[in-house]
Amino acid sequence: MRNTNVLSTLLAFLLCCLSLVKAESHFDIGRKLSQRDEGTGNKYPAKSHARRVAKQLNLTEGLIYLNGEQFRNNEDSDMPAFFRQKRYFYYLTGYDYPDAHVTYDIKADILTIWILKPDPKEVLWSGPSPTPQSILLAHDVDMANYTSDGLNTTIIAYASANPSAKIHILHNYFPPIPSELRSFCDNTKLQYAIDVCRVVKDDYEIELIRRATEISSQAHTKIMSQIDLMTSERDIEAMFISECIRRGAKKLAYDTIACSGKNNAILHYVKNDQELEGKQLVLIDAAAEYGLYASDITRTFPINGRFTKEAAEIYSLVYEMQQTVFKMVKPGVKWRDCHLAAADVALDGLMKLGVLTGNKTEIVKSQIIGKVFFPHGLGHGVGLEVHDTLYSELISAGPSSRGKRTPVLALRDFDAYTEKEIHNLLKPNMVITAEPGIYFNQPLYEDYLNTFPNSTKYINEKVLAKYWDVGGVRIEDCIRVTENGFENLTTAPKKIVDIERIARSRR
């Protein structure tokens, strides 16, 4: 059975290659449709990724089987829903079209994309569709077939010929597996294996993130230089989107956060509908996506072109927090230690400003830094997701889980964070954000005092009142960990002198 299966696979591959001779007219179409290198000049490294995943699984045989996002209309509508390719599928294919599947035979080392045979009439509405021939030209895969040409029979034949091997899937409901094959499936290993592989980026991925970050930095700088023309948060969001599209990034990595004044203290503020008049600062947390890879940048700057005394004090403190982290970043460093160092700078700074007062050790125990003034993690991984796998929450009370909010640890709680968590260590070619911040969120502060009423003795409310209108300051850069330190991929200005010069360039 094994030899028969291998011969069948090789025969199918040869037939695919021979069919290229008959499909020359599709070659140029295929390059335009399927090429996802976004200017890097190379194919997306799908085969390399598949091999990395197989190595992480530590298996010599087995079949990896994933399906991509399906085409569907909005509910009760004939209009298509927004299409966003499944990231695990994309990692193994580089294919950004709906209704596709991928199989990878670990032992035979054969990676195959399976696509839906298009309706010839669809060319009128959507233009030419990818073909198996065009996919082979533009994607680093071994085979490409229509699903109707044998996807189910291939999987059934594999299970029959390899009864001791498993079909590795992400979830027990996707992809749709014939009931008779359920006993052959394993959904316990694949997701974690891909997660681990996605933590460290290859050169191809880094270049896409670099481009996304470059475009985002240019958009941030443009807004900074034209803030005098804007009257509302809507104007900021509109310009950011426009600048990204104009530079070749049609999609954003996440919903734009364009806030001003006290709204700066709302971490994921996306209403973006308030006027700028009478406020000190704007905070823009926004980034483009390029070739399905994300960036993540935040800049905070004065609306009128000059920082007030209070705004400059908080901005300088956050800048110092980030610079302290940068001095620590290199392979082998625990990210939680970087977070602790940034939080310690925040504590010292707020004590120096007179916002906090008393014994430092007691203030640490009060948890006021982590619960009020710096209430989020220092950063997260960036890649195919803006909060990428395993590193979506490096600073949490337990194992991270993307899509779920995990509580940030107060300074004294870090002893509870497992020392054995290997994914807390920085590694070369990780891409992460460094995003310290200081916030003055009055409802959060009042809730904290209701929970910890004895902490009022550490707070000088007369001094604190001077900073409510600052709202909040966050500085966020995308960085790549290198062999000896880090590379900052973000070029948007962040020194006070540069920000004020740019923000006042038109005045």
C-alpha positions in Angstrom: 0.0 0.0 0.0 2.8 2.4 0.9 4.6 2.0 -2.5 1.3 2.3 -4.4 0.5 5.5 -2.5 3.9 7.1 -3.3 3.7 6.1 -6.9 0.2 7.7 -7.2 1.5 10.9 -5.6 4.5 11.0 -7.9 2.2 10.4 -10.9 -0.1 13.2 -9.9 2.8 15.5 -9.5 4.1 14.6 -13.0 0.7 15.2 -14.5 0.6 18.6 -12.9 4.0 19.5 -14.3 3.0 18.3 -17.8 -0.2 20.3 -17.7 1.9 23.5 -17.4 2.9 23.0 -21.0 -0.7 23.4 -22.0 -1.4 26.4 -19.9 1.1 29.1 -21.1 -1.7 31.6 -21.6 -2.4 31.5 -17.9 1.2 32.2 -16.8 1.0 36.0 -16.6 -2.5 35.9 -15.1 -1.2 33.5 -12.4 1.7 35.8 -11.5 -0.7 38.7 -11.0 -3.3 36.7 -9.1 -1.2 34.4 -6.8 2.0 36.2 -6.2 2.0 37.3 -2.6 5.6 38.3 -2.2 4.5 42.0 -2.1 7.8 43.3 -3.6 10.3 41.0 -1.9 11.0 39.3 -5.2 10.7 35.8 -3.9 7.9 33.2 -3.3 6.3 33.1 0.2 8.4 30.4 2.0 5.5 28.0 2.5 7.5 24.8 2.1 10.1 26.0 4.6 7.3 26.7 7.1 5.8 23.3 6.6 9.1 21.6 7.3 9.6 23.8 10.4 6.2 22.8 11.7 6.9 19.1 11.0 10.2 19.4 12.9 8.4 21.1 15.9 5.8 18.2 15.9 8.8 15.8 16.1 7.1 13.4 13.8 8.5 11.3 10.9 5.1 10.6 9.4 1.6 12.1 9.4 -0.6 14.4 7.3 -1.1 18.0 8.1 -4.5 19.2 6.9 -5.8 22.8 7.1 -8.5 24.7 5.3 -8.6 28.4 4.4 -11.4 30.9 5.0 -14.5 30.2 2.9 -16.3 32.6 0.7 -19.6 33.7 2.2 -22.1 36.5 2.0 -23.2 38.6 4.9 -26.2 37.2 6.6 -29.5 37.9 4.8 -27.6 39.7 2.0 -26.2 39.1 -1.4 -23.1 41.2 -0.5 -19.9 39.3 0.3 -18.6 39.3 3.8 -15.2 40.8 4.5 -12.6 38.2 3.6 -9.7 37.6 5.9 -7.6 34.6 5.3 -7.0 32.2 8.2 -3.5 32.9 9.4 -2.5 29.3 10.2 -3.5 28.3 6.7 -1.6 31.2 5.2 1.5 30.3 7.2 1.7 27.0 5.3 0.6 28.3 1.9 1.0 32.0 1.2 -2.4 31.7 -0.5 -4.8 34.6 0.0 -8.0 33.4 -1.7 -11.1 31.7 -0.3 -12.2 28.1 -0.4 -8.8 26.5 -0.4 -7.2 23.6 1.5 -3.6 22.5 2.2 -2.1 19.1 2.9 1.4 18.3 3.9 2.7 14.7 3.8 5.4 14.8 6.4 7.2 11.6 5.4 7.0 12.2 1.6 7.7 16.0 2.1 5.0 17.0 -0.3 3.0 20.2 0.2 -0.2 20.5 -1.8 -2.7 23.4 -2.2 -6.2 22.4 -3.2 -8.4 25.1 -4.7 -12.0 25.4 -5.7 -12.6 25.1 -9.5 -14.0 28.5 -10.5 -17.2 29.1 -12.4 -16.1 30.4 -15.9 -18.9 33.0 -15.7 -17.3 34.5 -12.5 -14.6 36.1 -14.7 -17.2 38.8 -15.6 -17.6 39.8 -11.9 -14.2 39.1 -10.4 -11.7 38.6 -13.2 -9.5 35.6 -13.7 -9.2 33.1 -10.9 -6.1 31.3 -9.8 -5.4 27.9 -11.4 -3.2 25.0 -10.3 -0.7 26.1 -12.9 -0.5 29.7 -11.8 -0.2 28.6 -8.1 2.8 26.4 -8.9 4.5 29.3 -10.6 3.9 31.7 -7.7 3.9 29.6 -4.6 6.6 27.5 -2.9 4.5 24.3 -3.0 5.0 20.9 -4.6 1.5 20.4 -6.0 -1.7 22.3 -6.8 -5.0 20.7 -7.6 -8.7 21.4 -7.7 -10.5 20.0 -4.7 -13.0 18.2 -7.0 -10.0 16.3 -8.5 -9.5 14.2 -5.4 -9.1 16.0 -2.0 -11.4 13.7 -0.1 -10.2 10.6 -1.9 -6.6 11.6 -1.3 -7.1 12.0 2.5 -9.1 8.7 2.7 -6.4 6.9 0.7 -3.7 8.4 3.0 -5.5 7.1 6.1 -5.9 3.7 4.6 -2.3 3.4 3.5 -0.9 4.8 6.8 -3.1 3.5 9.6 -0.4 4.2 12.3 -0.1 7.9 11.2 -2.4 10.7 12.2 -4.1 13.5 10.3 -3.2 16.6 12.2 -5.8 19.3 12.2 -6.3 22.5 14.2 -9.8 22.0 15.5 -12.3 19.2 15.8 -14.7 21.0 13.5 -12.4 22.3 10.8 -11.5 21.2 8.2 -14.7 19.1 7.5 -13.5 15.5 7.9 -15.5 12.5 6.7 -16.9 10.8 9.8 -15.1 7.6 9.0 -11.8 9.4 9.3 -12.4 11.0 12.7 -10.5 8.3 14.5 -7.4 9.1 12.4 -7.4 12.8 13.4 -5.5 14.6 16.1 -6.3 18.2 17.0 -4.0 18.4 20.1 -0.6 19.1 18.6 -0.7 21.2 15.4 -1.8 24.6 16.7 0.9 24.7 19.4 3.6 23.6 16.9 2.6 26.3 14.4 2.5 28.9 17.3 6.0 28.1 18.3 7.3 28.3 14.7 5.6 31.6 14.1 7.3 33.2 17.1 10.7 33.5 15.3 10.4 35.1 11.9 12.4 34.3 8.8 13.9 36.9 6.6 10.9 37.0 4.2 8.5 37.6 7.1 10.7 40.3 8.6 10.8 42.2 5.3 7.0 42.3 5.1 6.8 43.5 8.7 9.5 46.1 7.9 7.5 47.4 5.0 4.3 47.5 7.0 6.1 49.4 9.7 7.7 51.8 7.2 4.4 52.7 5.7 2.8 53.1 9.1 5.7 55.3 10.3 5.3 57.6 7.2 1.5 57.9 7.9 2.1 58.8 11.5 4.7 61.4 10.5 2.3 62.9 7.9 -0.4 63.3 10.5 2.1 64.9 12.9 3.1 67.4 10.3 -0.5 68.3 9.4 -2.2 68.2 12.8 -2.9 72.0 12.5 -5.3 71.2 9.6 -7.4 68.7 11.7 -10.3 69.5 13.9 -11.5 66.1 15.1 -10.4 62.5 15.8 -12.2 61.6 12.6 -9.7 63.7 10.5 -6.8 61.8 12.1 -8.3 58.4 11.3 -9.2 59.4 7.7 -5.7 60.7 7.0 -4.0 57.6 8.4 -6.1 55.2 6.3 -5.6 57.4 3.2 -1.8 57.6 3.7 -1.5 53.8 4.1 -3.5 53.0 1.0 -1.6 55.6 -1.0 1.6 53.9 0.0 0.4 50.4 -1.0 -1.1 49.0 2.2 -4.8 48.7 1.5 -5.6 46.9 4.8 -4.9 47.9 8.4 -3.5 45.6 11.0 -6.3 46.6 13.5 -8.9 49.3 14.0 -7.3 52.7 14.3 -7.2 54.3 17.7 -7.2 58.0 17.2 -7.9 59.7 20.5 -7.5 63.0 22.2 -7.4 64.5 25.7 -8.9 62.3 28.4 -9.8 59.7 25.7 -6.0 58.9 25.6 -6.5 57.0 28.9 -8.8 54.5 27.1 -6.5 51.8 25.8 -8.6 50.5 22.9 -10.6 53.6 22.2 -12.0 53.4 18.6 -14.9 55.8 18.5 -12.6 58.4 17.0 -15.4 61.0 16.9 -14.5 63.8 19.3 -13.3 67.3 18.5 -9.7 68.3 19.2 -10.4 71.8 20.4 -9.4 72.5 24.0 -7.3 69.3 24.4 -3.6 68.9 25.0 -2.5 65.7 23.3 -3.5 63.2 20.6 -2.6 59.6 20.8 -2.6 57.6 17.6 -2.3 53.8 17.8 -2.5 52.6 14.2 -0.6 50.5 11.7 -0.8 49.0 8.3 -0.8 45.4 7.2 1.4 44.4 4.3 1.3 41.0 2.6 -0.9 39.9 5.6 1.8 40.8 8.1 1.1 43.4 10.7 2.9 46.3 12.3 1.9 48.2 15.5 2.9 51.8 16.3 1.7 54.4 18.8 2.7 58.1 18.9 1.5 60.8 21.3 2.0 64.5 20.5 0.6 68.0 21.2 -2.3 69.3 19.2 -1.1 72.9 19.2 2.5 72.0 18.4 4.0 72.3 21.9 3.8 70.1 24.9 2.4 71.7 28.1 4.6 71.4 31.2 2.6 68.5 32.5 2.4 66.7 29.2 6.1 67.0 28.7 6.8 65.6 32.1 4.7 62.5 31.5 6.0 62.1 27.9 9.6 62.3 29.1 8.8 59.6 31.7 7.3 57.2 29.2 10.2 57.9 26.9 12.6 57.0 29.7 10.7 53.8 30.3 11.1 52.7 26.7 14.8 53.7 26.6 15.4 51.6 29.8 13.8 48.6 28.1 15.9 49.1 24.9 19.1 48.9 27.0 18.0 45.4 28.1 16.7 43.8 24.9 18.8 41.0 23.6 18.5 37.2 23.2 18.0 35.3 26.5 16.5 38.2 28.4 13.2 37.6 30.1 10.6 39.9 28.8 8.9 40.1 32.2 12.2 41.6 33.5 11.9 44.3 30.9 8.4 45.0 32.0 9.5 45.2 35.6 12.2 47.6 34.7 9.8 49.9 32.9 7.3 49.8 35.7 10.1 50.7 38.2 11.0 53.7 36.1 7.3 54.7 36.1 7.1 54.4 39.9 10.3 56.5 40.4 9.1 59.1 38.0 5.6 59.5 39.5 7.2 59.8 42.9 9.7 62.4 41.6 6.7 64.4 40.2 4.9 64.2 43.5 1.9 62.2 42.2 2.9 59.3 44.5 4.5 59.7 47.9 5.7 57.6 50.8 7.7 54.5 51.1 8.6 52.9 47.7 8.4 49.3 48.9 4.9 49.9 50.3 3.8 51.6 47.1 5.0 48.6 45.2 2.9 46.4 47.4 -0.1 48.7 46.8 -0.1 47.5 43.1 -1.1 51.0 42.0 1.4 51.1 39.1 0.1 48.0 37.5 -3.6 48.6 38.3 -3.8 52.3 37.6 -0.9 54.1 35.9 0.7 51.3 33.7 -2.2 48.8 33.4 -1.1 46.7 30.4 1.8 44.5 29.3 5.0 46.0 27.9 4.5 44.4 24.5 3.6 41.5 22.4 4.7 39.6 19.3 3.8 40.9 15.9 3.5 38.9 12.7 0.5 37.4 10.9 -1.5 38.8 13.8 -0.9 42.1 15.4 -1.0 40.2 18.7 0.9 37.2 17.4 1.0 33.7 18.7 2.3 32.8 22.2 3.5 36.4 22.8 0.1 38.1 22.7 0.5 38.6 26.4 4.0 38.1 27.6 3.1 39.6 31.0 0.1 37.7 32.3 -1.0 35.7 35.3 -0.9 32.5 33.4 -0.4 31.0 29.9 -1.4 33.4 27.2 -4.5 32.9 25.1 -5.1 35.1 22.1 -8.6 36.5 22.1 -8.8 36.6 25.9 -7.8 39.4 28.2 -5.4 38.2 30.8 -4.7 40.3 33.9 -1.4 42.3 34.0 0.7 41.4 37.0 1.4 44.0 39.6 5.0 44.4 40.6 4.8 42.1 43.6 2.9 39.4 41.6 5.8 38.5 39.3 7.0 35.7 41.6 3.8 33.9 40.6 4.9 33.9 37.0 6.5 30.6 36.2 10.2 30.7 35.8 9.9 27.7 33.5 7.9 29.6 30.8 10.4 29.3 27.9 8.4 31.6 25.7 9.1 34.5 28.0 12.7 34.5 26.8 13.7 36.8 23.9 15.1 35.1 20.8 16.8 36.4 17.6 14.3 37.4 14.9 11.4 37.7 17.2 9.5 40.9 16.3 7.8 42.5 19.3 6.4 45.8 20.4 7.9 47.9 23.2 4.9 50.1 24.3 5.2 51.6 27.8 2.6 54.1 28.8 1.3 56.2 31.7 -2.4 56.9 31.9 -4.7 59.1 34.0 -8.0 57.2 33.8 -10.3 58.7 36.5 -12.9 55.8 36.5 -10.1 53.2 36.8 -8.5 55.3 39.6 -11.7 55.6 41.5 -12.4 51.8 41.2 -8.9 51.1 42.5 -9.5 53.3 45.6 -12.8 51.6 46.3 -10.9 48.3 46.2 -7.8 49.5 48.1 -9.0 52.5 50.3 -5.9 52.4 52.4 -3.8 53.4 49.3 -5.0 57.0 49.4 -2.0 57.7 51.7 0.3 57.1 48.7 -1.4 59.6 46.4 -1.1 63.4 46.4 -4.4 64.2 44.8 -3.6 67.9 44.5 -0.7 67.0 42.3 -2.5 64.2 40.5 -5.3 66.7 39.5 -2.8 68.6 37.3 -2.5 65.5 35.0 -6.1 64.5 34.4 -6.2 66.6 31.2 -3.0 65.0 29.9 -5.1 61.8 29.6 -2.4 59.4 28.7 0.9 58.9 26.9 2.0 55.8 25.1 5.1 55.3 22.9 5.1 52.1 20.8 7.7 50.8 18.5 8.0 47.5 16.5 11.5 46.0 17.1 13.3 42.9 15.9 15.5 41.1 18.3 19.0 40.5 16.8 21.9 38.3 17.8 23.4 41.1 20.0 20.5 43.4 20.7 17.7 44.8 18.6 16.8 46.7 15.5 14.1 49.3 15.7 11.9 49.0 12.6 9.9 52.1 13.5 11.0 55.4 12.1 8.2 57.8 13.2 9.7 60.7 15.3 9.4 60.4 19.1 11.8 62.8 20.7 10.1 65.9 22.0 12.3 68.3 20.0 11.6 66.4 16.8 7.8 66.1 17.4 7.5 69.8 18.2 9.5 70.8 15.1 7.4 68.6 12.8 4.1 69.6 14.5 4.9 73.2 14.1 6.4 73.1 10.6 3.3 74.6 9.0 2.6 77.2 11.6 
